[in-house]
Amino acid sequence: MSGKQTISLADSSATYHLGQRLGQLLSPGWIILLEGDLGAGKTTLVQGLGAGLEIPENIESPTFTLINEYHSGRVPLYHLDLYRLEPSEVEPLNIELYWEGIEVPAGITAIEWAERLPYQPADFIQIRLKHQDDGSRLAEIIYPESLPLIL
């Protein structure tokens, strides 16, 4: 079973604060799958996540590097961006090593353009960001029952 919340985000600041709240709530091992059109706020949400994890560095989209690692906060953050990849190109990257915590310290893994994953992890939080006609965003959050998410 899973839970679902829909949150209206008035502007990019609200998107940032949603990420910040998640960063304050989550512990190592969580995976956040982010979906949404270009400019929907995926990177802004991850920047807020970094703030909630007390990461002092600027969080930037890893569109060209694919993965940015941040180890200076209270929990490591692994930020992946699959925008440039096809699902068949993702599998050989073995990105599950990030959420399994085998070759890197356990942290939180945030994946932009997660719809390009050829498989899904066992437990994850899915956030779909959608543009609204008035310029705001809608965040649809689906999460496992094991996470009593209150935002």
Number of C-alpha atoms within 10 A of each C-alpha: 6 11 14 14 13 13 15 15 22 14 12 15 14 18 28 24 20 21 24 22 18 23 25 16 16 18 15 16 18 19 23 23 24 24 22 18 12 13 11 21 25 26 24 23 27 30 25 25 28 31 23 23 26 17 21 12 13 10 20 12 19 17 16 10 10 16 17 15 16 19 14 14 15 16 22 23 27 22 26 24 23 22 17 12 14 13 14 11 13 16 13 8 9 8 15 14 13 23 22 17 14 10 9 13 17 20 24 25 25 28 27 26 21 23 17 20 20 12 12 13 14 7 15 19 20 21 24 21 26 20 17 13 7 7 10 16 22 19 22 17 19 19 20 16 12 10 15 11 17 8 10
